[in-house]
Amino acid sequence: MFNQNEMERAMTASIGSTIGRVVAFAIPLGVFLSLAACVVDDGPTGLLIQQDQLLDTSTGSTVCTVPGTATATRRRDGVLDVAVLDMAHTSYLLYPLVENLMGSLTGVVGSASPGPVEEMNNITLKSLHVKLDAAASAGTSVAWASGCSGEFDVPLGTYLLAPGATIGEIAEIIRPCNAASLTQYLQNQNLAEVTVNATVRAKGRLGSEDIESPPFGFRVTVCSGCLQTGYPDPAAGQFKFPLIPKCSDLTTNPYTGDPCNPAQDHLILCCATGVDAQGQATGIQCPAVPTGTATTTP
């Protein structure tokens, strides 16, 4: 059975092969490009967000690298812990794998014959369009701050996607200003979490026309402290949020969070860099960098 992305790929391939053979020989190339580049709502457009890449953290890697080809396992939803970092840096990152579904089509450049041959179905990837919908409690709503709406574009580096090519990207789909509004909502409503549904579209250029992918839906659970509790290691189990160890008491830290953004998706252990007379942390480091010295028994 096809999933949605497989259907998009199959439909685009079918349309591309049929129109490519007929139109390439029947009408001028510029007309073909105009037809191929139309933005079709929720239909095959030649540009697709295939999946959210799942970064490999099994070996404890802290290297932030998003693979350019599909990971064997995709992330289907995410978690953002707004209590990990200060509000100026709290955000959620999507790692989309974007694909050019167009078939190869070459044409002669200029009027001279014979002339140089050019690939006509390259897509220039420009940005992602994001729309956030917070699933608020009945009778309430998340009020986005002035100048920070729930719908925005995320600029990307300009990349040329050849037909059939894929690229892994990093995109901030919940910005710090959005996270601040969500944190305020959690506090005002005395809630443990709130669900944010993000609708994401990749945007680019095909020839002289704009092109846009069908919508990619992604759900993020926003919480306060949920990634700082429930550690499998009994030694860390005592530090259930909001409790926190001193950095000087730690010799190791197996819970370093996501390699690109410590506030999302993976358990993280933070530590206090200093403590006042009342036992309150005067500084917090996330993830924890142990400064304690391991002891050995003779």
MIDRENKOL-564275 format. One record per residue: x, y, z of N, C-alpha, C in turn; residue number from 1; residue in one letter. Coordinates in steps of 0.001 Angstrom, whole numbers, plus 500000, padded with zeros to 6 digits. Layout:
<numis>
X, Y, Z, X, Y, Z, X, Y, Z, NUM, A;
...
</numis>
This chain:
<numis>
500849, 498802, 500000, 500000, 500000, 500000, 500884, 501247, 500000, 1, M;
500506, 502222, 499202, 501265, 503467, 499146, 500983, 504321, 500364, 2, F;
502029, 504993, 500915, 501757, 506077, 501840, 501648, 507357, 501025, 3, N;
501371, 508493, 501676, 501116, 509726, 500933, 502302, 510130, 500075, 4, Q;
503527, 510049, 500640, 504697, 510465, 499885, 504958, 509553, 498705, 5, N;
504713, 508228, 498867, 504899, 507311, 497755, 503902, 507602, 496646, 6, E;
502670, 507975, 497013, 501674, 508329, 496011, 502074, 509592, 495261, 7, M;
502578, 510614, 496004, 503031, 511843, 495357, 504135, 511535, 494350, 8, E;
505082, 510658, 494767, 506208, 510327, 493908, 505731, 509601, 492656, 9, R;
504805, 508637, 492844, 504317, 507869, 491708, 503526, 508736, 490743, 10, A;
502676, 509641, 491282, 501871, 510509, 490430, 502743, 511468, 489636, 11, M;
503765, 512044, 490327, 504646, 512977, 489642, 505447, 512272, 488563, 12, T;
505938, 511065, 488875, 506709, 510314, 487889, 505864, 509994, 486671, 13, A;
504591, 509601, 486924, 503710, 509281, 485818, 503410, 510498, 484962, 14, S;
503065, 511612, 485619, 502767, 512844, 484887, 503995, 513329, 484141, 15, I;
505165, 513292, 484828, 506389, 513774, 484211, 506769, 512976, 482985, 16, G;
506621, 511627, 483044, 507017, 510816, 481904, 506076, 511014, 480737, 17, S;
504771, 511138, 481013, 503807, 511321, 479932, 503941, 512688, 479290, 18, T;
503923, 513760, 480126, 503996, 515106, 479582, 505364, 515354, 478965, 19, I;
506403, 514817, 479588, 507752, 515042, 479081, 507908, 514560, 477656, 20, G;
507371, 513363, 477354, 507517, 512823, 476003, 506679, 513608, 474995, 21, R;
505461, 513949, 475392, 504567, 514623, 474447, 504954, 516076, 474254, 22, V;
505081, 516805, 475366, 505273, 518243, 475289, 506645, 518605, 474737, 23, V;
507666, 517833, 475079, 509016, 518165, 474636, 509111, 518201, 473121, 24, A;
508270, 517433, 472452, 508314, 517394, 470995, 507178, 518186, 470356, 25, F;
506176, 518580, 471191, 504991, 519171, 470590, 504928, 520681, 470714, 26, A;
505466, 521262, 471833, 505344, 522693, 472031, 506683, 523251, 472481, 27, I;
506881, 524563, 472398, 508153, 525159, 472799, 508497, 524838, 474248, 28, P;
509802, 524762, 474542, 510279, 524384, 475854, 509799, 525329, 476945, 29, L;
509757, 526615, 476693, 509320, 527578, 477693, 507902, 527316, 478151, 30, G;
507028, 526870, 477223, 505659, 526555, 477591, 505640, 525336, 478499, 31, V;
506488, 524348, 478177, 506565, 523161, 479020, 506957, 523523, 480450, 32, F;
507937, 524398, 480572, 508385, 524785, 481900, 507286, 525487, 482673, 33, L;
506525, 526319, 482026, 505434, 527015, 482698, 504400, 526030, 483204, 34, S;
504095, 525007, 482381, 503121, 524017, 482796, 503651, 523182, 483955, 35, L;
504916, 522775, 483869, 505484, 521891, 484879, 505646, 522583, 486219, 36, A;
505759, 523907, 486209, 506079, 524631, 487439, 504873, 525163, 488176, 37, A;
503658, 524862, 487710, 502471, 525371, 488381, 502402, 524851, 489810, 38, C;
501979, 525703, 490738, 501776, 525293, 492120, 500387, 524685, 492238, 39, V;
500330, 523409, 492594, 499065, 522701, 492700, 498834, 522363, 494167, 40, V;
497760, 522865, 494759, 497491, 522625, 496164, 497353, 521136, 496432, 41, D;
498191, 520632, 497347, 498109, 519267, 497848, 498266, 518214, 496758, 42, D;
498767, 518577, 495616, 498969, 517625, 494538, 500428, 517540, 494165, 43, G;
500772, 516661, 493210, 502174, 516504, 492823, 502715, 517754, 492138, 44, P;
503832, 518276, 492627, 504420, 519477, 492050, 505859, 519250, 491623, 45, T;
506416, 518106, 491938, 507807, 517830, 491622, 508738, 518066, 492789, 46, G;
508268, 518742, 493847, 509068, 518998, 495043, 508352, 518355, 496233, 47, L;
509088, 517616, 497048, 508461, 516852, 498126, 509329, 516852, 499373, 48, L;
508696, 517088, 500539, 509354, 516812, 501818, 509078, 515347, 502118, 49, I;
510110, 514542, 501983, 509936, 513100, 502080, 509728, 512640, 503516, 50, Q;
510526, 513176, 504469, 510424, 512759, 505865, 511252, 513690, 506738, 51, Q;
511062, 513550, 508057, 511943, 514214, 509020, 513025, 513209, 509380, 52, D;
514278, 513563, 509125, 515384, 512646, 509336, 515593, 512356, 510825, 53, Q;
515897, 511109, 511138, 516184, 510717, 512508, 517696, 510627, 512665, 54, L;
518265, 511534, 513452, 519706, 511554, 513634, 520150, 510388, 514513, 55, L;
521295, 509818, 514180, 521818, 508671, 514913, 522563, 509141, 516161, 56, D;
521997, 508827, 517329, 522652, 509179, 518590, 523033, 507928, 519376, 57, T;
522979, 506767, 518710, 523213, 505498, 519406, 524628, 505383, 519951, 58, S;
525580, 506021, 519318, 526966, 505939, 519774, 527360, 507136, 520638, 59, T;
526366, 507936, 521026, 526656, 509110, 521840, 527241, 510258, 521048, 60, G;
527052, 510239, 519743, 527613, 511287, 518892, 526976, 512637, 519196, 61, S;
527805, 513669, 519222, 527310, 515025, 519431, 527526, 515873, 518175, 62, T;
527778, 515210, 517054, 528011, 515906, 515799, 526671, 516204, 515134, 63, V;
526440, 517471, 514797, 525179, 517888, 514180, 525300, 517772, 512664, 64, C;
524866, 516630, 512136, 524907, 516391, 510697, 523601, 515751, 510269, 65, T;
522929, 516348, 509280, 521687, 515789, 508753, 522010, 515076, 507441, 66, V;
521796, 513761, 507372, 522123, 513017, 506157, 521341, 513536, 504943, 67, P;
521976, 513459, 503777, 521346, 513920, 502537, 520538, 512861, 501832, 68, G;
520574, 511630, 502345, 519734, 510551, 501831, 518874, 510034, 502976, 69, T;
517813, 509339, 502636, 516816, 508948, 503634, 517402, 508052, 504715, 70, A;
517162, 508406, 505979, 517532, 507535, 507088, 516545, 506379, 507142, 71, T;
517012, 505237, 507628, 516178, 504038, 507637, 514911, 504243, 508469, 72, A;
515041, 505038, 509529, 513896, 505346, 510391, 513642, 506844, 510345, 73, T;
512389, 507219, 510239, 512028, 508641, 510222, 511432, 509042, 511566, 74, R;
511581, 510321, 511923, 510930, 510818, 513139, 509522, 511254, 512767, 75, R;
508544, 510708, 513472, 507139, 510967, 513130, 506539, 512118, 513930, 76, R;
507102, 512412, 515098, 506676, 513582, 515876, 507822, 513946, 516814, 77, D;
507720, 515121, 517428, 508831, 515613, 518229, 508404, 516101, 519601, 78, G;
509411, 516403, 520440, 509193, 516938, 521781, 510132, 518120, 521983, 79, V;
509601, 519225, 522482, 510397, 520397, 522830, 510225, 520683, 524307, 80, L;
511341, 520648, 525056, 511333, 520950, 526484, 511784, 522394, 526658, 81, D;
510848, 523268, 526990, 511168, 524697, 527087, 511929, 525041, 528362, 82, V;
512135, 524053, 529248, 512877, 524314, 530479, 514358, 523970, 530348, 83, A;
514813, 523607, 529158, 516215, 523239, 528975, 517089, 524466, 528792, 84, V;
516713, 525362, 527886, 517520, 526535, 527571, 516759, 527805, 527916, 85, L;
517466, 528931, 527952, 516774, 530204, 528172, 515955, 530549, 526939, 86, D;
514974, 531417, 527118, 514012, 531698, 526059, 514642, 532290, 524797, 87, M;
515819, 532863, 524916, 516465, 533458, 523744, 516976, 532388, 522787, 88, A;
517064, 531145, 523262, 517644, 530094, 522435, 516748, 528873, 522295, 89, H;
515568, 528874, 522907, 514689, 527717, 522846, 513935, 527694, 521521, 90, T;
514097, 526606, 520778, 513418, 526460, 519493, 513311, 524978, 519171, 91, S;
512540, 524660, 518126, 512477, 523275, 517651, 512973, 523230, 516214, 92, Y;
513863, 522269, 515947, 514442, 522117, 514625, 513864, 520899, 513915, 93, L;
513431, 521115, 512689, 513007, 520018, 511814, 514184, 519677, 510909, 94, L;
514342, 518384, 510621, 515416, 517929, 509738, 514798, 517306, 508482, 95, Y;
514210, 518129, 507617, 513475, 517579, 506475, 514399, 517060, 505377, 96, P;
513999, 515949, 504783, 514655, 515456, 503576, 513798, 515899, 502396, 97, L;
514343, 516786, 501574, 513600, 517359, 500446, 514062, 516685, 499153, 98, V;
513103, 516339, 498314, 513400, 515572, 497098, 512839, 516266, 495853, 99, E;
513604, 516234, 494773, 513141, 516670, 493457, 512608, 515437, 492744, 100, N;
511289, 515403, 492549, 510649, 514244, 491939, 510609, 514300, 490418, 101, L;
511060, 515400, 489839, 510977, 515547, 488392, 511911, 514566, 487686, 102, M;
511481, 514095, 486519, 512355, 513303, 485675, 513300, 514215, 484907, 103, G;
514407, 513667, 484463, 515392, 514469, 483726, 514816, 514911, 482394, 104, S;
515076, 516182, 482044, 514648, 516725, 480751, 515717, 517700, 480290, 105, L;
516330, 517419, 479179, 517381, 518289, 478663, 516893, 519024, 477433, 106, T;
517464, 520198, 477227, 517104, 521008, 476070, 518300, 521797, 475603, 107, G;
518230, 522319, 474402, 519315, 523103, 473823, 519200, 524542, 474290, 108, V;
520301, 525112, 474750, 520328, 526495, 475214, 520513, 527414, 474020, 109, V;
519642, 528446, 473925, 519765, 529416, 472830, 519168, 528892, 471529, 110, G;
519299, 529700, 470465, 518693, 529354, 469183, 519661, 528636, 468258, 111, S;
520953, 528703, 468593, 521951, 528068, 467733, 521804, 526557, 467794, 112, A;
522013, 525895, 466683, 521923, 524440, 466635, 523118, 523889, 465867, 113, S;
523901, 522963, 466408, 523694, 522450, 467767, 524250, 523407, 468812, 114, P;
523653, 523424, 470030, 524125, 524273, 471112, 524341, 523445, 472358, 115, G;
524808, 524075, 473436, 525022, 523321, 474679, 523715, 522790, 475239, 116, P;
523768, 521613, 475834, 522579, 520968, 476404, 522503, 521288, 477891, 117, V;
521312, 521602, 478364, 521101, 521995, 479758, 519984, 521174, 480364, 118, E;
520152, 520771, 481649, 519087, 520091, 482376, 518011, 521118, 482736, 119, E;
516781, 520885, 482263, 515711, 521865, 482434, 514870, 521639, 483696, 120, M;
515023, 520492, 484362, 514189, 520188, 485529, 514959, 520266, 486853, 121, N;
516047, 521022, 486884, 516685, 521343, 488163, 515765, 522261, 488964, 122, N;
515684, 522045, 490258, 514883, 522897, 491146, 515818, 523604, 492119, 123, I;
515675, 524916, 492227, 516442, 525690, 493198, 515623, 525802, 494483, 124, T;
516105, 525142, 495545, 515411, 525160, 496831, 515719, 526469, 497554, 125, L;
514671, 527164, 498019, 514838, 528500, 498600, 514500, 528582, 500087, 126, K;
513354, 528010, 500482, 512877, 528226, 501849, 511844, 527176, 502219, 127, S;
511435, 527215, 503477, 510303, 526427, 503954, 509244, 527388, 504474, 128, L;
507991, 527099, 504168, 506875, 527875, 504723, 506273, 527066, 505862, 129, H;
506121, 527700, 507020, 505660, 527021, 508227, 504387, 527669, 508735, 130, V;
503415, 526844, 509089, 502203, 527323, 509748, 501988, 526491, 511003, 131, K;
501924, 527170, 512164, 501771, 526500, 513446, 500335, 526591, 513938, 132, L;
499827, 525474, 514436, 498487, 525428, 515015, 498606, 524770, 516377, 133, D;
498461, 525559, 517445, 498569, 525032, 518799, 497224, 524490, 519243, 134, A;
497207, 523220, 519650, 495969, 522574, 520086, 495676, 522984, 521522, 135, A;
495105, 524182, 521680, 494843, 524743, 523005, 493640, 524073, 523658, 136, A;
493550, 524234, 524963, 492406, 523700, 525707, 491128, 524425, 525284, 137, S;
490003, 523775, 525491, 488715, 524358, 525112, 488530, 525718, 525762, 138, A;
488151, 526695, 524958, 487901, 528030, 525463, 489137, 528877, 525632, 139, G;
490303, 528356, 525256, 491549, 529115, 525368, 492276, 529111, 524032, 140, T;
493269, 529959, 523914, 494078, 529993, 522689, 495475, 530488, 523035, 141, S;
496434, 530082, 522211, 497805, 530552, 522373, 497924, 531894, 521669, 142, V;
498305, 532920, 522409, 498448, 534259, 521835, 499898, 534454, 521408, 143, A;
500140, 534467, 520094, 501497, 534710, 519604, 501871, 536167, 519859, 144, W;
503100, 536383, 520206, 503566, 537732, 520522, 503525, 538621, 519295, 145, A;
503400, 539917, 519521, 503405, 540883, 518423, 504714, 540766, 517647, 146, S;
504607, 540675, 516340, 505794, 540540, 515506, 506312, 539120, 515419, 147, G;
505576, 538175, 515976, 505992, 536769, 515953, 504766, 535903, 515730, 148, C;
504299, 535835, 514502, 503085, 535092, 514190, 503382, 533592, 514138, 149, S;
502321, 532821, 513968, 502468, 531377, 513841, 502604, 530934, 512406, 150, G;
502812, 531865, 511490, 502995, 531517, 510080, 504140, 532356, 509523, 151, E;
505140, 531682, 508954, 506351, 532393, 508542, 507159, 531540, 507570, 152, F;
508121, 532165, 506916, 509061, 531470, 506033, 510401, 531297, 506743, 153, D;
511013, 530151, 506529, 512351, 529870, 507047, 513315, 529844, 505865, 154, V;
514160, 530864, 505709, 515099, 530879, 504583, 516089, 529721, 504683, 155, P;
516418, 529165, 503537, 517428, 528124, 503465, 518560, 528613, 502573, 156, L;
519704, 527974, 502677, 520741, 528260, 501696, 520228, 527883, 500322, 157, G;
520662, 528559, 499283, 520184, 528270, 497931, 520862, 527011, 497415, 158, T;
520057, 525970, 497200, 520586, 524688, 496737, 519926, 524300, 495420, 159, Y;
520722, 523757, 494505, 520218, 523286, 493228, 519996, 521784, 493326, 160, L;
518729, 521371, 493237, 518371, 519962, 493309, 518188, 519419, 491899, 161, L;
519029, 518482, 491517, 518891, 517838, 490217, 517720, 516862, 490257, 162, A;
517166, 516484, 489109, 516070, 515503, 489096, 516461, 514230, 489850, 163, P;
515585, 513816, 490782, 515827, 512616, 491566, 516708, 512815, 492777, 164, G;
517267, 514004, 492955, 518192, 514247, 494056, 517446, 514576, 495347, 165, A;
518099, 514346, 496484, 517557, 514697, 497797, 518597, 515505, 498563, 166, T;
518114, 516263, 499548, 519009, 517029, 500407, 518422, 517075, 501809, 167, I;
519276, 516934, 502829, 518856, 517058, 504215, 519056, 518483, 504690, 168, G;
518049, 519048, 505336, 518087, 520431, 505773, 517884, 520530, 507284, 169, E;
518174, 521702, 507843, 517863, 522040, 509232, 517012, 523300, 509210, 170, I;
515818, 523230, 509796, 514910, 524377, 509754, 514257, 524582, 511116, 171, A;
514273, 525822, 511580, 513682, 526191, 512867, 512180, 526406, 512669, 172, E;
511385, 525370, 513011, 509941, 525477, 512768, 509183, 526009, 513979, 173, I;
509792, 525995, 515162, 509280, 526736, 516317, 510409, 527667, 516743, 174, I;
510215, 528958, 516554, 511261, 529937, 516844, 511257, 530280, 518334, 175, R;
512344, 530887, 518836, 512363, 531276, 520249, 511169, 532133, 520659, 176, P;
510741, 533043, 519785, 509596, 533893, 520153, 508300, 533075, 520214, 177, C;
508172, 532044, 519363, 507013, 531148, 519447, 507080, 530318, 520725, 178, N;
508281, 529827, 521054, 508464, 529024, 522267, 508127, 529837, 523518, 179, A;
508451, 531135, 523503, 508132, 531993, 524647, 506618, 532091, 524853, 180, A;
505867, 532222, 523754, 504406, 532286, 523857, 503837, 530971, 524355, 181, S;
504402, 529855, 523909, 503935, 528543, 524341, 504247, 528315, 525823, 182, L;
505416, 528783, 526255, 505780, 528679, 527674, 504812, 529480, 528538, 183, T;
504483, 530686, 528095, 503540, 531529, 528827, 502170, 530862, 528909, 184, Q;
501770, 530211, 527810, 500475, 529513, 527796, 500479, 528359, 528794, 185, Y;
501545, 527570, 528827, 501640, 526463, 529785, 501518, 526972, 531216, 186, L;
502193, 528063, 531497, 502170, 528616, 532853, 500795, 529177, 533208, 187, Q;
500200, 529927, 532287, 498898, 530542, 532549, 497798, 529505, 532756, 188, N;
497874, 528410, 531992, 496843, 527373, 532067, 497206, 526245, 533027, 189, Q;
498398, 526339, 533626, 498878, 525312, 534548, 498841, 523930, 533892, 190, N;
499405, 523852, 532700, 499399, 522615, 531920, 500783, 521987, 531898, 191, L;
500807, 520662, 531738, 502078, 519950, 531629, 502626, 520023, 530211, 192, A;
501728, 520120, 529228, 502165, 520134, 527835, 501091, 520725, 526933, 193, E;
501512, 521100, 525730, 500596, 521555, 524697, 501104, 521009, 523369, 194, V;
500183, 520622, 522501, 500547, 520053, 521203, 500512, 521123, 520131, 195, T;
501574, 521181, 519346, 501650, 522116, 518221, 501735, 521309, 516930, 196, V;
500807, 521553, 516029, 500821, 520911, 514720, 501413, 521877, 513702, 197, N;
502525, 521475, 513102, 503194, 522304, 512099, 502892, 521771, 510707, 198, A;
502497, 522678, 509816, 502320, 522338, 508406, 503441, 523027, 507637, 199, T;
504253, 522233, 506962, 505480, 522737, 506342, 505448, 522453, 504841, 200, V;
505832, 523440, 504056, 505958, 523285, 502606, 507339, 523770, 502172, 201, R;
507977, 523020, 501298, 509237, 523454, 500699, 508931, 524349, 499503, 202, A;
509702, 525432, 499357, 509486, 526382, 498273, 510768, 526536, 497458, 203, K;
510596, 526645, 496155, 511761, 526801, 495296, 511388, 527374, 493947, 204, G;
512311, 527238, 493000, 512112, 527748, 491645, 512409, 526636, 490644, 205, R;
511546, 526501, 489676, 511750, 525608, 488542, 511703, 526472, 487295, 206, L;
512858, 526665, 486671, 512920, 527613, 485561, 512649, 529017, 486073, 207, G;
511653, 529670, 485493, 511313, 531038, 485896, 510078, 531085, 486791, 208, S;
509614, 529929, 487250, 508375, 529867, 488019, 508640, 529382, 489437, 209, E;
507763, 529817, 490367, 507807, 529317, 491734, 507228, 527908, 491791, 210, D;
507753, 527111, 492690, 507239, 525755, 492894, 507158, 525507, 494385, 211, I;
506151, 524753, 494804, 505887, 524536, 496222, 505476, 523091, 496439, 212, E;
505991, 522473, 497493, 505664, 521072, 497766, 504279, 520946, 498390, 213, S;
503697, 519755, 498342, 502489, 519513, 499132, 502805, 519672, 500615, 214, P;
501792, 519823, 501460, 502044, 520051, 502892, 502615, 518821, 503574, 215, P;
503552, 519062, 504482, 504125, 518015, 505322, 503714, 518324, 506753, 216, F;
502967, 517427, 507368, 502487, 517652, 508725, 503426, 517054, 509758, 217, G;
503673, 517814, 510834, 504566, 517337, 511888, 504059, 517865, 513227, 218, F;
503970, 516966, 514216, 503433, 517316, 515533, 504563, 517422, 516550, 219, R;
504532, 518497, 517339, 505524, 518701, 518392, 504806, 518863, 519727, 220, V;
505174, 518054, 520705, 504656, 518208, 522063, 505589, 519149, 522816, 221, T;
505051, 520265, 523272, 505834, 521263, 523999, 505547, 521092, 525489, 222, V;
506618, 520947, 526275, 506466, 520666, 527699, 507499, 521458, 528493, 223, C;
507440, 521330, 529807, 508421, 521989, 530677, 509000, 520944, 531626, 224, S;
510197, 520454, 531280, 510883, 519497, 532133, 510731, 518043, 531754, 225, G;
509938, 517724, 530715, 509652, 516315, 530419, 510849, 515549, 529863, 226, C;
511856, 516231, 529326, 513055, 515554, 528842, 514135, 515511, 529908, 227, L;
513800, 515973, 531120, 514760, 516008, 532220, 514269, 515156, 533393, 228, Q;
513688, 514020, 533051, 513181, 513099, 534058, 513074, 511716, 533428, 229, T;
512949, 510684, 534282, 512791, 509335, 533757, 514056, 508748, 533162, 230, G;
515213, 509103, 533705, 516475, 508554, 533200, 516576, 507066, 533538, 231, Y;
516936, 506228, 532560, 517080, 504794, 532838, 518200, 504482, 533829, 232, P;
519261, 505272, 533824, 520390, 505054, 534724, 519967, 505400, 536161, 233, D;
520012, 504418, 537080, 519580, 504693, 538464, 520343, 505842, 539111, 234, P;
521610, 506021, 538727, 522402, 507092, 539330, 521856, 508465, 538969, 235, A;
521224, 508560, 537797, 520653, 509838, 537363, 519173, 509954, 537712, 236, A;
518565, 508825, 538107, 517133, 508817, 538377, 516704, 509737, 539498, 237, G;
517633, 510058, 540401, 517293, 510938, 541528, 517102, 512387, 541082, 238, Q;
517582, 512708, 539876, 517508, 514106, 539421, 516276, 514317, 538546, 239, F;
515123, 514122, 539141, 513872, 514347, 538432, 513573, 515834, 538437, 240, K;
513312, 516400, 537256, 513046, 517836, 537148, 512033, 518260, 538204, 241, F;
512296, 519361, 538940, 513329, 520393, 538715, 514642, 520174, 539469, 242, P;
514836, 519015, 540079, 516093, 518757, 540774, 517238, 518674, 539760, 243, L;
518406, 519106, 540172, 519538, 519176, 539257, 520833, 518917, 540029, 244, I;
521761, 518161, 539468, 523025, 517922, 540169, 524001, 519073, 539977, 245, P;
524998, 519131, 540824, 526094, 520074, 540596, 527051, 519467, 539572, 246, K;
527585, 520302, 538702, 528521, 519820, 537689, 529730, 519148, 538346, 247, C;
530121, 519665, 539494, 531292, 519128, 540190, 531033, 517763, 540811, 248, S;
529759, 517354, 540886, 529419, 516031, 541425, 529323, 514973, 540336, 249, D;
529419, 515384, 539083, 529287, 514447, 537965, 530641, 514088, 537376, 250, L;
530784, 512828, 537008, 531997, 512395, 536301, 531681, 511962, 534879, 251, T;
530419, 511642, 534597, 529979, 511286, 533246, 528580, 511840, 533027, 252, T;
528205, 511919, 531769, 526845, 512331, 531418, 526424, 511634, 530125, 253, N;
525624, 510579, 530234, 525165, 509884, 529037, 523946, 510525, 528378, 254, P;
523416, 511578, 528989, 522186, 512200, 528487, 522488, 513612, 527987, 255, Y;
522874, 513711, 526735, 523321, 514999, 526180, 522310, 515621, 525219, 256, T;
521139, 514994, 525057, 520117, 515581, 524196, 520412, 515395, 522723, 257, G;
519655, 516098, 521909, 519827, 516041, 520454, 521122, 516751, 520060, 258, D;
521889, 516197, 519113, 523177, 516812, 518777, 523073, 518190, 518130, 259, P;
521928, 518515, 517524, 521767, 519838, 516912, 521035, 520813, 517815, 260, C;
520245, 520289, 518752, 519457, 521148, 519637, 519158, 520383, 520921, 261, N;
519856, 520671, 522006, 519698, 519881, 523237, 518310, 519938, 523847, 262, P;
517480, 520875, 523431, 516151, 521024, 524047, 515085, 520138, 523417, 263, A;
515452, 519262, 522483, 514402, 518508, 521801, 514694, 517007, 521722, 264, Q;
513627, 516237, 521791, 513532, 514833, 521357, 514256, 513793, 522204, 265, D;
515354, 514124, 522871, 516110, 513131, 523627, 516272, 513569, 525078, 266, H;
516373, 512586, 525970, 516626, 512897, 527373, 517915, 513705, 527513, 267, L;
517890, 514666, 528421, 519064, 515509, 528651, 519235, 515738, 530145, 268, I;
520476, 515684, 530600, 520803, 515975, 531994, 521589, 517277, 532035, 269, L;
521064, 518240, 532784, 521746, 519524, 532967, 522423, 519519, 534339, 270, C;
523268, 520505, 534587, 523920, 520573, 535897, 524082, 522027, 536332, 271, C;
524235, 522216, 537626, 524410, 523550, 538204, 525895, 523880, 538262, 272, A;
526231, 525029, 537690, 527635, 525460, 537719, 527974, 526144, 539041, 273, T;
526948, 526559, 539765, 527146, 527190, 541068, 525879, 527082, 541889, 274, G;
526003, 527173, 543207, 524854, 527040, 544104, 524955, 528102, 545190, 275, V;
523810, 528767, 545520, 523828, 529790, 546571, 523593, 529162, 547939, 276, D;
523520, 530005, 548964, 523388, 529519, 550338, 522084, 528763, 550577, 277, A;
521070, 529054, 549769, 519777, 528388, 549909, 519691, 527110, 549070, 278, Q;
520788, 526760, 548406, 520800, 525544, 547595, 520221, 525725, 546203, 279, G;
520006, 526979, 545779, 519474, 527259, 544455, 520620, 527409, 543446, 280, Q;
520413, 526875, 542267, 521433, 526979, 541225, 521606, 528426, 540796, 281, A;
522835, 528871, 540732, 523134, 530232, 540268, 523518, 530245, 538786, 282, T;
523725, 529083, 538236, 524022, 528944, 536810, 523750, 527515, 536400, 283, G;
523219, 527322, 535197, 522863, 525984, 534728, 523510, 525744, 533374, 284, I;
524059, 524551, 533174, 524672, 524174, 531907, 523924, 522983, 531328, 285, Q;
523448, 523143, 530082, 522706, 522088, 529389, 523305, 521856, 528002, 286, C;
523738, 520634, 527716, 523784, 519491, 528624, 524898, 519636, 529656, 287, P;
524828, 518820, 530696, 525817, 518879, 531769, 527203, 518522, 531258, 288, A;
528180, 519301, 531677, 529599, 518987, 531433, 530212, 518653, 532783, 289, V;
530443, 517363, 533044, 530944, 516958, 534371, 532328, 517554, 534657, 290, P;
532506, 518037, 535887, 533820, 518545, 536313, 534328, 517775, 537527, 291, T;
533578, 516737, 537939, 534001, 515933, 539079, 535132, 514990, 538697, 292, G;
535787, 514466, 539683, 536896, 513552, 539477, 536477, 512149, 539917, 293, T;
536640, 511195, 539033, 536286, 509823, 539358, 537249, 509282, 540411, 294, A;
536683, 508582, 541369, 537509, 507985, 542425, 537705, 506508, 542150, 295, T;
538790, 505991, 542544, 539080, 504577, 542365, 539341, 503947, 543710, 296, T;
538933, 502706, 543847, 539126, 501979, 545095, 540379, 501124, 544973, 297, T;
541352, 501316, 545864, 542589, 500542, 545777, 542342, 499058, 546005, 298, P;
</numis>
